[in-house]
């Protein structure tokens, strides 16, 4: 459904780890950032034709109401 509304050259990827597409500030060591983001990943990642990230989408379902789920979503949003 999402691909139908996006421009033709856009790609939708699922469960891509944050560490694969974030830019790391030079004020912190790269390994510290990898430790911070761990295995976090948004549910969907939208990239344009040049493979640049356009949007990171986290789907909130009925099972996402636990404290642990809220903390995870907050960490993903901060990163």
Secondary structure in CASP SS format (residue, H / E / C, confidence):
PFRMAT SS
TARGET T0000
AUTHOR 0000-0000-0000
METHOD secondary structure of the structure
MODEL  1
X C 1.00
X H 1.00
X H 1.00
X H 1.00
X H 1.00
X C 1.00
X C 1.00
X C 1.00
X C 1.00
X C 1.00
X E 1.00
X E 1.00
X E 1.00
X E 1.00
X C 1.00
X C 1.00
X E 1.00
X H 1.00
X H 1.00
X H 1.00
X C 1.00
X C 1.00
X C 1.00
X C 1.00
X C 1.00
X C 1.00
X C 1.00
X C 1.00
X C 1.00
X H 1.00
X H 1.00
X H 1.00
X H 1.00
X H 1.00
X H 1.00
X H 1.00
X H 1.00
X C 1.00
X C 1.00
X C 1.00
X E 1.00
X C 1.00
X C 1.00
X E 1.00
X E 1.00
X E 1.00
X E 1.00
X C 1.00
X C 1.00
X C 1.00
X C 1.00
X C 1.00
X E 1.00
X E 1.00
X E 1.00
X E 1.00
X E 1.00
X C 1.00
X C 1.00
X C 1.00
X C 1.00
X H 1.00
X H 1.00
X H 1.00
X H 1.00
X C 1.00
X H 1.00
X H 1.00
X H 1.00
X H 1.00
X H 1.00
X H 1.00
X H 1.00
X H 1.00
X H 1.00
X H 1.00
X H 1.00
X H 1.00
X C 1.00
END
